[in-house]
Amino acid sequence: MKASLLVAVIAISLITIGFSSAHAQFQSGGVDVPGSWYVGEGLKKGDRFSYSMCHIDYKDCVPFQIDFWFKGDRKSGSETQWEVETVVRDGNKIIKGTMYIGKIGVEPTSSTDSISQFSRSFKSSLVWLSAYATSETASGGKGPKQFGAPSWGKIGNIGGEQIIPTSKETIAVPEGTFDTVLVTWKTGGKYSRVWVLDDFPFPIKADTYAHVSSGIPPQEYQFQLLEYQQNVSKDPFANIKATPDAQMGLDCPKNYDFVSSNQNTNTNTMIINAKYGPPHPKAGCDIEWIINFKRSVNVDEFENEIHYDIAVIDTSKPGLEITRSVAQDEGRDFLFTTSGQIRRTTTVSEYGPSTYAIIVYGTGPETVSPDPAKLGWALIPIDIQKGTAPVVTPPVTAPTIPSWIKNNAKWWSEGTIGDSDFVSGIQYLIQQGIIKLKS
């Protein structure tokens, strides 16, 4: 009996040692590529980049394009920063602004208000590795990281693992084909991947996932290089016109409370826990939404992979008569969330008492048609204030005098036509308001 127990203990120990060894081996990386890399490596004045990108904090990773040009240096106190002219193409909108980016930790320290949300996405995705790899250590940076190193650092969240240079990979993106080093880490049960290129300032491509303690990890960010140019001496965005800011002058609320709504869908297949603010939104301004989709059988568990929409409906008609769909406004059939947790804004186009619907079309992967087994919706009445549009002064235009009147004046001065013909031209100008008489 004792001998059998001893054998069992030894077997378990060997299994445990084997597992630990395999786990440690996985956690140790290193690629047979000479040299090192850091965010900003090789960056210089005149570099212009274009990336397609999405980030979880901007509309649950809805893609946008960001183009940026390193114009030159800018002094901020004792620090010298990059001044980076930026254009964002978000659906049918064009947003222009400027980011101010550090020289050692190549990440935005500030930006103009117009692109602040995109600057945050840039910082949390394209230059995220600057938390681990910078140009030098003398001024507080992390220093470059060797491709052959077993690890570049450790993810800070609970359950996070090592950031590992994993393998050499040749990848193709719209800008071209590159021989890169794949850097990976695991968090929330899924692998995140970033491809970096020696002597190139930013990663070529990324596909990463957010940390979750349970459920399916949502996409945290994705990007890929669309275009790269060097030695651009003149502003490449000078002739690009930004889409007018429809909210300028509306005095949209900045600080506000949230109104809560916690209800089952009309089909009792899902619980929708929603908050919106401000309590009385203004027409033309934004509503901020925090929405959690929960299982109807367990309110502590989130639903995953939900195809949904936020819509305005006409309650005077039977059924669910949709008058405006946020998904359709964005050119999509559905909105989508992997994790069942949403924080986003929608622009208000109506005013007065309105009814919003959070519609669940079904569940399943984003790229396939949703399974309608959990189809349903929840209605949320919201009282919309009428917005105060800015007063627009029409441009002053020079009066236009018809050519026949100009000819009449010439011919009258030459004696070709009589006084009555000349006076008829004057009368026409008075009737059209071109000549104004004082009363």
C-alpha positions in Angstrom: 0.0 0.0 0.0 2.8 2.4 1.0 4.7 1.5 -2.1 1.7 2.2 -4.3 1.2 5.5 -2.6 4.8 6.4 -3.1 4.6 5.6 -6.8 1.5 7.7 -7.2 3.2 10.7 -5.5 6.3 10.4 -7.7 4.1 10.2 -10.8 2.2 13.3 -9.8 5.4 15.1 -9.1 6.8 14.2 -12.5 3.7 15.3 -14.2 3.8 18.6 -12.3 7.5 19.2 -13.1 6.8 18.4 -16.7 3.9 20.9 -16.8 5.9 23.6 -15.1 8.8 23.0 -17.5 6.5 23.1 -20.5 4.8 26.3 -19.2 8.2 27.9 -18.5 9.4 26.9 -22.0 6.3 28.6 -23.5 6.9 31.7 -21.5 10.5 32.0 -22.8 10.9 33.4 -26.2 13.7 34.8 -28.4 14.2 34.8 -32.1 17.4 34.2 -34.1 17.5 37.7 -35.5 20.3 40.1 -34.7 19.7 43.5 -33.3 16.9 45.2 -31.3 13.8 47.3 -31.7 11.9 50.1 -30.0 8.9 52.2 -30.7 10.1 55.2 -32.8 13.2 53.4 -34.1 14.4 55.2 -37.3 11.7 57.9 -37.0 12.6 61.2 -38.6 11.2 64.6 -39.7 9.1 64.3 -42.9 7.9 60.7 -42.3 4.3 60.2 -43.3 2.2 57.1 -42.3 -1.2 55.8 -43.0 -2.8 53.0 -40.9 -6.2 51.4 -40.7 -7.1 50.9 -37.1 -9.7 50.1 -34.5 -9.7 50.2 -30.7 -12.2 48.8 -28.2 -12.7 52.2 -26.5 -13.9 53.8 -29.8 -17.3 52.3 -30.8 -16.3 48.8 -29.8 -13.5 48.6 -32.4 -15.2 50.2 -35.4 -12.4 50.7 -38.0 -11.1 54.1 -39.0 -8.1 55.4 -41.0 -5.5 57.6 -39.4 -2.9 59.4 -41.5 -0.1 61.3 -39.7 2.9 63.4 -40.8 5.9 64.3 -38.6 6.1 68.0 -39.3 9.0 68.7 -37.0 10.0 69.7 -33.4 7.9 71.6 -30.9 9.2 72.9 -27.6 7.0 72.2 -24.5 8.8 73.6 -21.5 12.1 71.9 -21.3 11.0 69.0 -23.5 11.3 68.8 -27.2 8.3 66.9 -28.8 7.2 65.9 -32.3 4.5 68.0 -33.9 2.4 65.6 -35.8 -0.3 66.7 -38.3 -3.1 64.2 -38.3 -6.1 63.3 -40.5 -8.7 60.8 -39.5 -11.2 59.3 -41.9 -14.1 57.9 -39.8 -16.9 56.7 -42.1 -18.0 59.7 -44.0 -16.3 62.2 -41.7 -12.9 63.7 -42.0 -11.3 65.1 -38.8 -8.1 67.1 -38.8 -5.9 68.0 -35.9 -2.4 67.8 -34.3 -0.8 65.3 -31.9 2.2 66.2 -29.8 4.4 63.1 -29.3 7.3 62.5 -27.0 10.8 61.8 -28.3 11.8 59.0 -25.9 8.5 57.4 -25.2 7.0 57.9 -28.6 3.4 58.4 -27.5 1.0 61.4 -27.6 1.3 63.7 -24.6 -1.5 65.9 -25.8 -3.5 66.8 -28.9 -6.0 69.3 -30.3 -9.5 68.6 -29.1 -10.8 67.6 -32.5 -8.8 64.4 -32.5 -8.4 63.7 -28.8 -10.4 60.4 -28.9 -8.3 59.1 -31.8 -5.1 60.2 -30.1 -6.0 58.0 -27.1 -6.7 55.1 -29.5 -3.3 55.8 -31.1 -1.6 55.7 -27.7 -3.3 52.5 -26.6 -2.6 50.6 -29.8 0.0 51.7 -32.3 2.5 52.8 -29.7 1.4 50.6 -26.8 4.8 48.7 -26.8 6.5 52.0 -25.8 5.7 50.9 -22.3 8.3 48.2 -22.8 10.6 49.4 -25.5 12.0 53.0 -25.9 15.0 54.6 -27.4 17.1 54.9 -24.2 17.3 54.5 -20.5 19.2 57.6 -19.5 16.1 59.8 -19.5 13.8 57.3 -17.9 13.1 55.1 -20.9 12.9 51.4 -21.0 15.6 51.0 -23.7 15.5 48.9 -26.9 14.6 45.3 -26.7 16.7 42.5 -28.3 14.9 40.2 -30.7 16.8 37.3 -29.1 15.7 38.2 -25.6 13.5 35.6 -23.8 11.0 38.3 -22.8 10.3 42.0 -23.3 8.3 42.4 -20.1 5.1 41.2 -18.4 1.5 42.2 -18.9 0.4 44.1 -15.9 -3.1 42.7 -15.5 -4.0 39.7 -13.3 -3.2 36.5 -15.2 -1.0 38.4 -17.7 2.0 36.7 -19.1 5.3 37.5 -20.8 5.6 39.6 -23.9 7.6 37.3 -26.1 9.5 37.7 -29.4 8.1 34.5 -30.9 9.1 33.9 -34.5 10.2 35.3 -37.8 7.2 35.9 -40.1 6.8 37.4 -43.6 3.5 39.3 -43.8 1.7 41.2 -46.4 -0.2 44.5 -45.8 -1.4 47.1 -48.2 2.0 48.9 -48.1 3.9 45.8 -49.1 5.5 42.6 -47.9 7.8 42.6 -44.9 10.1 40.2 -43.0 9.0 40.9 -39.4 9.4 39.5 -35.9 6.2 38.3 -34.3 5.7 39.5 -30.7 3.0 37.7 -28.7 1.4 37.6 -25.3 -1.5 35.7 -23.8 -4.2 37.4 -21.7 -7.8 36.4 -21.0 -7.1 33.0 -22.5 -6.3 34.3 -26.0 -3.1 35.2 -27.8 -2.4 38.8 -29.0 0.0 39.3 -31.8 2.1 42.3 -33.0 4.4 42.3 -36.0 7.5 44.6 -35.8 10.1 45.4 -38.4 13.7 46.3 -37.6 14.5 49.9 -38.1 10.9 50.9 -38.7 9.3 53.2 -36.1 5.9 51.5 -35.6 4.6 47.9 -35.8 3.5 46.8 -39.2 0.4 45.0 -38.0 -1.4 44.0 -34.8 -4.3 41.7 -33.7 -4.9 41.9 -30.0 -7.6 41.0 -27.4 -8.7 42.5 -24.2 -8.3 40.8 -20.8 -11.5 39.2 -19.4 -11.9 37.0 -16.4 -14.7 35.0 -18.1 -16.4 34.7 -21.5 -15.0 35.5 -24.9 -12.2 38.1 -25.0 -13.2 41.0 -27.2 -11.0 42.6 -29.8 -8.9 45.3 -28.1 -7.2 46.7 -31.1 -6.2 45.9 -34.7 -4.2 47.9 -37.2 -2.1 47.5 -40.4 0.1 49.8 -42.4 -1.5 51.2 -45.5 1.2 53.5 -46.7 4.5 55.0 -45.8 6.4 57.9 -47.3 9.7 59.5 -46.4 11.1 63.1 -46.8 7.7 64.7 -47.1 8.6 68.4 -46.8 5.2 70.1 -47.4 2.0 69.5 -45.4 0.4 66.6 -47.3 -3.0 67.4 -45.7 -3.1 71.1 -46.6 -5.8 70.7 -49.2 -7.9 68.2 -47.2 -11.0 69.9 -45.7 -12.4 68.6 -42.4 -16.0 67.8 -42.1 -17.7 70.7 -40.3 -18.3 70.0 -36.6 -22.1 69.8 -36.4 -22.0 70.3 -32.6 -20.1 73.5 -32.7 -22.0 76.2 -30.9 -24.7 73.8 -29.5 -23.4 74.1 -25.9 -23.5 70.3 -25.5 -23.4 69.0 -21.9 -20.0 67.9 -20.7 -20.7 66.8 -17.1 -23.9 64.9 -16.3 -25.5 62.1 -14.4 -26.7 58.8 -15.9 -30.2 57.3 -16.0 -30.5 53.6 -15.4 -32.7 51.1 -17.1 -32.6 47.4 -16.2 -35.1 45.2 -18.0 -35.7 42.0 -19.7 -36.2 41.9 -23.5 -39.8 41.6 -24.7 -39.0 37.9 -25.4 -37.5 37.3 -22.0 -34.3 35.9 -23.6 -31.8 38.4 -22.3 -31.5 41.1 -19.7 -30.4 44.6 -20.9 -28.8 46.7 -18.2 -28.5 50.2 -19.8 -27.4 53.6 -18.6 -27.6 56.8 -20.6 -26.6 60.4 -20.0 -27.3 63.2 -19.9 -30.8 62.6 -18.6 -32.3 65.2 -21.0 -30.0 65.1 -24.1 -30.1 68.0 -26.6 -30.9 67.6 -30.2 -27.6 67.7 -32.2 -25.6 66.6 -29.2 -24.5 63.1 -28.1 -26.0 60.5 -25.8 -23.5 58.4 -23.9 -24.5 54.8 -23.4 -23.2 52.1 -21.1 -25.0 48.8 -22.0 -24.5 45.4 -20.5 -26.1 42.3 -22.0 -26.8 39.7 -19.3 -28.0 36.1 -19.4 -31.7 35.9 -18.4 -31.0 32.9 -16.3 -28.1 34.4 -14.4 -27.8 38.2 -14.1 -24.1 37.9 -13.0 -23.1 36.4 -16.4 -22.6 38.4 -19.6 -23.9 37.3 -23.0 -21.3 37.1 -25.7 -21.1 37.8 -29.4 -24.2 40.0 -29.7 -25.5 41.5 -32.9 -27.5 44.6 -31.8 -28.6 48.0 -32.7 -29.6 51.3 -31.0 -32.7 52.7 -32.7 -35.4 55.3 -32.4 -38.9 54.0 -33.0 -42.3 55.3 -33.7 -44.6 54.0 -30.9 -47.7 55.2 -32.7 -47.4 52.3 -35.2 -47.7 48.6 -34.4 -44.7 46.4 -33.9 -41.2 47.9 -33.9 -41.3 50.7 -36.5 -37.7 52.0 -36.7 -37.4 55.6 -37.7 -33.6 55.8 -37.2 -30.9 53.2 -36.8 -27.4 53.9 -35.4 -26.1 50.8 -37.3 -27.5 52.1 -40.6 -26.2 55.6 -39.8 -22.7 54.0 -39.7 -23.3 52.0 -42.9 -23.7 48.6 -41.2 -26.4 46.0 -40.8 -25.8 45.5 -37.1 -23.6 46.8 -34.2 -21.6 44.1 -32.6 -20.0 43.3 -29.2 -18.0 40.3 -28.3 -18.0 40.8 -24.5 -21.5 42.0 -24.1 -20.3 45.2 -22.5 -20.6 48.5 -24.4 -19.7 52.1 -23.8 -20.3 54.4 -26.8 -22.0 57.6 -27.9 -24.7 58.2 -30.4 -25.7 61.6 -31.9 -29.3 62.8 -31.3 -31.2 63.8 -34.5 -34.7 64.2 -33.0 -36.2 66.2 -30.2 -39.1 66.0 -27.8 -40.3 62.8 -26.1 -38.7 60.0 -28.0 -38.5 56.2 -27.6 -35.2 54.4 -28.1 -34.9 50.7 -28.5 -31.9 48.5 -27.8 -32.5 45.6 -30.2 -30.9 42.2 -30.0 -30.9 40.6 -33.4 -29.2 37.5 -32.2 -25.9 36.0 -31.2 -22.8 34.4 -32.9 -19.6 35.4 -34.5 -19.5 38.8 -36.2 -18.8 37.5 -39.7 -21.8 35.2 -39.8 -25.6 35.8 -39.7 -26.8 36.0 -36.1 -28.7 33.1 -34.5 -32.1 34.7 -33.8 -32.9 32.4 -30.8 -32.4 35.4 -28.5 -34.0 38.0 -30.7 -35.7 40.8 -28.6 -35.6 44.4 -27.5 -36.0 46.8 -24.6 -37.6 50.2 -24.9 -36.2 53.3 -23.2 -38.2 56.6 -23.3 -35.9 59.7 -23.4 -37.0 63.3 -23.4 -34.9 65.2 -25.9 -34.4 68.9 -25.5 -34.5 71.1 -28.6 -30.9 72.1 -29.4 -29.8 75.7 -29.9 -28.1 75.9 -33.2 -25.5 78.6 -33.7 -26.5 81.7 -35.5 -24.9 81.6 -38.9 -24.4 85.0 -40.6 -24.8 84.6 -44.3 -21.8 85.7 -46.4 -22.0 89.2 -47.9 -22.2 88.9 -51.7 -21.7 91.6 -54.2 -24.8 92.6 -56.2 -25.0 91.2 -59.7 -26.2 93.6 -62.4 -27.6 92.0 -65.5 -25.6 92.6 -68.7 -28.5 94.2 -70.5 -28.7 96.9 -67.9 -25.0 97.6 -68.3 -25.5 97.8 -72.1 -28.5 100.1 -71.7 -26.4 102.5 -69.6 -23.7 102.5 -72.3 -26.2 103.0 -75.2 -28.1 105.7 -73.3 -24.8 107.6 -72.7 -24.1 107.3 -76.4 -27.6 108.5 -77.3 -28.5 105.1 -78.9 -31.6 104.6 -76.7 -34.0 107.0 -75.1 -34.6 108.0 -71.4 -37.5 105.7 -70.9 -35.4 102.6 -71.8 -32.7 103.7 -69.4 -35.2 104.4 -66.6 -36.7 100.9 -67.1 -33.3 99.4 -66.2 -33.2 101.5 -63.0 -36.7 100.4 -62.1 -35.7 96.8 -62.5 -32.8 97.2 -60.1 -35.1 98.8 -57.5 -37.6 95.9 -57.9 -34.9 93.3 -57.4 -33.6 95.0 -54.2 -30.2 95.7 -55.8 -30.9 99.5 -55.4 -32.4 100.3 -52.1 -34.3 103.6 -51.6 -34.5 105.2 -48.2 -38.0 105.8 -47.0 
